[in-house]
Amino acid sequence: MNTLRYWLIPLLALGLSGPPARAQNSEQSRYYIQQMIELAAAHDENGVTTLRRVLEQNPRPSPVDADAARTALNRGLAALEQNEPTAALSAFQQAGRNDPGNIDAISHLGLLYRKLNRLKEAEIALQQALALDPTRAVAWFQIAQVYGLQNDGRRALGALANTYRFAQNPMRAEEILRNIAENEAADTLRNAALETLRLYRLPAQAVIVPPSTPNAAIAPLKAPANPARLHPTQAAP
């Protein structure tokens, strides 16, 4: 079903037929991300594409200190390698303050918040990352997991649909979705993966008896430096 009219009227009402008046209005961008999720769940390709283009028109926020942000990001990545989440969290937060347009820092911040079960903060950070790059499949995958943990099946479905839509390797993305649909014990995420496969008319079969524990291999704590290019077996397609 085409849901274009659902969001077109509020979009025009906000005066966004051209570039937004304020650079990177966070609440506005979060609204568009939520609409992209809803449109993806409804399989409205045109709507998702239009909102993606609107977000891509937003100018990136200016860095306060880009060099300091890169230094903090590297410090956070090193802390992740040493399995020191507290130090990593502090470093990624510092990197985001020094450069709110540093998408690697913001993405890692969202990943870490999710691993620490700080789900609302994870959602906000990942929405910020997606506002900077709405085609970032790894961020869609991470936020889908957040919604799965919140038992929000509709948004988990939309986020997984966008994960597949923007994946650089659709065949690998399909494999990961099928693995979740067949092996994930958490009902919400498993069902969302199954519905995503059906949404794209990919082979899918419901699991009769799920495993006893969630699939811990979906997204490990340690992450490479560039989450937009993560290997699918690590975090996302």
Secondary structure as a PSIPRED ss2 file (coil, helix, strand):
# PSIPRED VFORMAT (PSIPRED V4.0)

   1 M C   1.000  0.000  0.000
   2 N C   1.000  0.000  0.000
   3 T C   1.000  0.000  0.000
   4 L H   0.000  1.000  0.000
   5 R H   0.000  1.000  0.000
   6 Y H   0.000  1.000  0.000
   7 W H   0.000  1.000  0.000
   8 L H   0.000  1.000  0.000
   9 I H   0.000  1.000  0.000
  10 P H   0.000  1.000  0.000
  11 L H   0.000  1.000  0.000
  12 L H   0.000  1.000  0.000
  13 A H   0.000  1.000  0.000
  14 L C   1.000  0.000  0.000
  15 G C   1.000  0.000  0.000
  16 L C   1.000  0.000  0.000
  17 S C   1.000  0.000  0.000
  18 G C   1.000  0.000  0.000
  19 P C   1.000  0.000  0.000
  20 P C   1.000  0.000  0.000
  21 A C   1.000  0.000  0.000
  22 R C   1.000  0.000  0.000
  23 A C   1.000  0.000  0.000
  24 Q C   1.000  0.000  0.000
  25 N C   1.000  0.000  0.000
  26 S H   0.000  1.000  0.000
  27 E H   0.000  1.000  0.000
  28 Q H   0.000  1.000  0.000
  29 S H   0.000  1.000  0.000
  30 R H   0.000  1.000  0.000
  31 Y H   0.000  1.000  0.000
  32 Y H   0.000  1.000  0.000
  33 I H   0.000  1.000  0.000
  34 Q H   0.000  1.000  0.000
  35 Q H   0.000  1.000  0.000
  36 M H   0.000  1.000  0.000
  37 I H   0.000  1.000  0.000
  38 E H   0.000  1.000  0.000
  39 L H   0.000  1.000  0.000
  40 A H   0.000  1.000  0.000
  41 A H   0.000  1.000  0.000
  42 A C   1.000  0.000  0.000
  43 H C   1.000  0.000  0.000
  44 D C   1.000  0.000  0.000
  45 E H   0.000  1.000  0.000
  46 N H   0.000  1.000  0.000
  47 G H   0.000  1.000  0.000
  48 V H   0.000  1.000  0.000
  49 T H   0.000  1.000  0.000
  50 T H   0.000  1.000  0.000
  51 L H   0.000  1.000  0.000
  52 R H   0.000  1.000  0.000
  53 R H   0.000  1.000  0.000
  54 V H   0.000  1.000  0.000
  55 L H   0.000  1.000  0.000
  56 E H   0.000  1.000  0.000
  57 Q C   1.000  0.000  0.000
  58 N C   1.000  0.000  0.000
  59 P C   1.000  0.000  0.000
  60 R C   1.000  0.000  0.000
  61 P C   1.000  0.000  0.000
  62 S C   1.000  0.000  0.000
  63 P C   1.000  0.000  0.000
  64 V C   1.000  0.000  0.000
  65 D C   1.000  0.000  0.000
  66 A H   0.000  1.000  0.000
  67 D H   0.000  1.000  0.000
  68 A H   0.000  1.000  0.000
  69 A H   0.000  1.000  0.000
  70 R H   0.000  1.000  0.000
  71 T H   0.000  1.000  0.000
  72 A H   0.000  1.000  0.000
  73 L H   0.000  1.000  0.000
  74 N H   0.000  1.000  0.000
  75 R H   0.000  1.000  0.000
  76 G H   0.000  1.000  0.000
  77 L H   0.000  1.000  0.000
  78 A H   0.000  1.000  0.000
  79 A H   0.000  1.000  0.000
  80 L H   0.000  1.000  0.000
  81 E H   0.000  1.000  0.000
  82 Q C   1.000  0.000  0.000
  83 N C   1.000  0.000  0.000
  84 E C   1.000  0.000  0.000
  85 P H   0.000  1.000  0.000
  86 T H   0.000  1.000  0.000
  87 A H   0.000  1.000  0.000
  88 A H   0.000  1.000  0.000
  89 L H   0.000  1.000  0.000
  90 S H   0.000  1.000  0.000
  91 A H   0.000  1.000  0.000
  92 F H   0.000  1.000  0.000
  93 Q H   0.000  1.000  0.000
  94 Q H   0.000  1.000  0.000
  95 A H   0.000  1.000  0.000
  96 G H   0.000  1.000  0.000
  97 R H   0.000  1.000  0.000
  98 N H   0.000  1.000  0.000
  99 D C   1.000  0.000  0.000
 100 P C   1.000  0.000  0.000
 101 G C   1.000  0.000  0.000
 102 N C   1.000  0.000  0.000
 103 I H   0.000  1.000  0.000
 104 D H   0.000  1.000  0.000
 105 A H   0.000  1.000  0.000
 106 I H   0.000  1.000  0.000
 107 S H   0.000  1.000  0.000
 108 H H   0.000  1.000  0.000
 109 L H   0.000  1.000  0.000
 110 G H   0.000  1.000  0.000
 111 L H   0.000  1.000  0.000
 112 L H   0.000  1.000  0.000
 113 Y H   0.000  1.000  0.000
 114 R H   0.000  1.000  0.000
 115 K H   0.000  1.000  0.000
 116 L C   1.000  0.000  0.000
 117 N C   1.000  0.000  0.000
 118 R C   1.000  0.000  0.000
 119 L H   0.000  1.000  0.000
 120 K H   0.000  1.000  0.000
 121 E H   0.000  1.000  0.000
 122 A H   0.000  1.000  0.000
 123 E H   0.000  1.000  0.000
 124 I H   0.000  1.000  0.000
 125 A H   0.000  1.000  0.000
 126 L H   0.000  1.000  0.000
 127 Q H   0.000  1.000  0.000
 128 Q H   0.000  1.000  0.000
 129 A H   0.000  1.000  0.000
 130 L H   0.000  1.000  0.000
 131 A H   0.000  1.000  0.000
 132 L H   0.000  1.000  0.000
 133 D C   1.000  0.000  0.000
 134 P C   1.000  0.000  0.000
 135 T C   1.000  0.000  0.000
 136 R C   1.000  0.000  0.000
 137 A H   0.000  1.000  0.000
 138 V H   0.000  1.000  0.000
 139 A H   0.000  1.000  0.000
 140 W H   0.000  1.000  0.000
 141 F H   0.000  1.000  0.000
 142 Q H   0.000  1.000  0.000
 143 I H   0.000  1.000  0.000
 144 A H   0.000  1.000  0.000
 145 Q H   0.000  1.000  0.000
 146 V H   0.000  1.000  0.000
 147 Y H   0.000  1.000  0.000
 148 G H   0.000  1.000  0.000
 149 L H   0.000  1.000  0.000
 150 Q C   1.000  0.000  0.000
 151 N C   1.000  0.000  0.000
 152 D C   1.000  0.000  0.000
 153 G H   0.000  1.000  0.000
 154 R H   0.000  1.000  0.000
 155 R H   0.000  1.000  0.000
 156 A H   0.000  1.000  0.000
 157 L H   0.000  1.000  0.000
 158 G H   0.000  1.000  0.000
 159 A H   0.000  1.000  0.000
 160 L H   0.000  1.000  0.000
 161 A H   0.000  1.000  0.000
 162 N H   0.000  1.000  0.000
 163 T H   0.000  1.000  0.000
 164 Y H   0.000  1.000  0.000
 165 R H   0.000  1.000  0.000
 166 F H   0.000  1.000  0.000
 167 A C   1.000  0.000  0.000
 168 Q C   1.000  0.000  0.000
 169 N C   1.000  0.000  0.000
 170 P H   0.000  1.000  0.000
 171 M H   0.000  1.000  0.000
 172 R H   0.000  1.000  0.000
 173 A H   0.000  1.000  0.000
 174 E H   0.000  1.000  0.000
 175 E H   0.000  1.000  0.000
 176 I H   0.000  1.000  0.000
 177 L H   0.000  1.000  0.000
 178 R H   0.000  1.000  0.000
 179 N H   0.000  1.000  0.000
 180 I H   0.000  1.000  0.000
 181 A H   0.000  1.000  0.000
 182 E H   0.000  1.000  0.000
 183 N H   0.000  1.000  0.000
 184 E C   1.000  0.000  0.000
 185 A C   1.000  0.000  0.000
 186 A C   1.000  0.000  0.000
 187 D H   0.000  1.000  0.000
 188 T H   0.000  1.000  0.000
 189 L H   0.000  1.000  0.000
 190 R H   0.000  1.000  0.000
 191 N H   0.000  1.000  0.000
 192 A H   0.000  1.000  0.000
 193 A H   0.000  1.000  0.000
 194 L H   0.000  1.000  0.000
 195 E H   0.000  1.000  0.000
 196 T H   0.000  1.000  0.000
 197 L H   0.000  1.000  0.000
 198 R H   0.000  1.000  0.000
 199 L H   0.000  1.000  0.000
 200 Y C   1.000  0.000  0.000
 201 R C   1.000  0.000  0.000
 202 L C   1.000  0.000  0.000
 203 P C   1.000  0.000  0.000
 204 A C   1.000  0.000  0.000
 205 Q C   1.000  0.000  0.000
 206 A C   1.000  0.000  0.000
 207 V C   1.000  0.000  0.000
 208 I C   1.000  0.000  0.000
 209 V C   1.000  0.000  0.000
 210 P C   1.000  0.000  0.000
 211 P C   1.000  0.000  0.000
 212 S C   1.000  0.000  0.000
 213 T C   1.000  0.000  0.000
 214 P C   1.000  0.000  0.000
 215 N C   1.000  0.000  0.000
 216 A C   1.000  0.000  0.000
 217 A C   1.000  0.000  0.000
 218 I C   1.000  0.000  0.000
 219 A C   1.000  0.000  0.000
 220 P C   1.000  0.000  0.000
 221 L C   1.000  0.000  0.000
 222 K C   1.000  0.000  0.000
 223 A C   1.000  0.000  0.000
 224 P C   1.000  0.000  0.000
 225 A C   1.000  0.000  0.000
 226 N C   1.000  0.000  0.000
 227 P H   0.000  1.000  0.000
 228 A H   0.000  1.000  0.000
 229 R H   0.000  1.000  0.000
 230 L C   1.000  0.000  0.000
 231 H C   1.000  0.000  0.000
 232 P C   1.000  0.000  0.000
 233 T C   1.000  0.000  0.000
 234 Q C   1.000  0.000  0.000
 235 A C   1.000  0.000  0.000
 236 A C   1.000  0.000  0.000
 237 P C   1.000  0.000  0.000
